[in-house]
């Protein structure tokens, strides 16, 4: 259930308490989602952060709006640090992702003097801890996890996070696979096909063009069960799941697939799901991205995962796209990455998960 009111403390100064130790004239506040200058500045900071960490920038103003727009603020809160002229030099965003897990975006301008950059980082972390306490208290938790990320080559970010009490807990391969036009024939039709008692199909659509509600619930249930024992898996309600995925600028209902066993045609059983998105490009065709791929344990060995991947590749080829991306748990003991390697995926860059467990004050 999405709360009617945010679980966060909306006033950064209330969250932070006494005035943070910043350079003379610098202030802490909230970004204005209606101010083009604020949006442009946040986008520039995020793109510079990406370029430093992985060699290229992909963020757009739409990605920023996911964090700062009124709709986004139902499950998020933001803080910025401005200089005496009102220019934003640091940005933090917290996302009430699921019970027990709060995501934290931590961006500080590249090129700031070390002392000023460190002061900005300290403010962002202190604010995130205060928000974790607020969210954890609203959810009735004893401990609230802060989950933040870093690029594997970003030594500055690593140093700050470690000093602030975060622990590096996971590595992720960000993988990409090229798509050729003739791969449209990898499957009979990306809209629907069958093989060895497994049917792969798009989520059904109603007369109004909206997806079938029961199909969406099946996707959610399959993914929840498939990832139940995976690293840092937290239960997410159906409403939270839909709300979050629909916020993605690349969200498309015709990128959601279900795999079901049809050994008994009268009672098909959902056993796999793939949620894809569209990714943009500044200088070429767009791509597809596998946001979620889950297969129930009872169906493993039936070619469900491979069939879903072949489907999204074929769909990308039909749409004239030139790549499909996916994130892979580099530390997983399952060896699932071997399937991706065998099907042509290669690692583009590596990211990391860093966690800090925040005790929630009682009362």
Secondary structure, DSSP 8 states (H G I E B T S, - for coil): ---SS-SS---HHHHH-S----STT-EEE---TT-HHHHHHHHHHHHHHHHHHHSS----HHHHHHHHSTTGGGSEEEEEEE-TT--EEEEEEEEEEETTEEEEEEEE-TTS-HHHHHHHHHHHHHHHHHHHHHHHHHTT-SEEEEEEEEETT-HHHHHHHHHTT-EEEEEEEEEEEE--GGGGGGSS-TTEEEETTEEEEE--B-TTS-B-HHHHHHHHHHHHHHTTTSTT-----HHHHHHHHHHSTTEEEEEEEEEEE-SSGGG-EEEEEEEEEEE--SSS--EEEEEEEEE-GGGTTSSHHHHHHHHHHHHHHHTT--EEEEEEETT-TT-THHHHHHTT-EEEEEEEEEEEEEE----
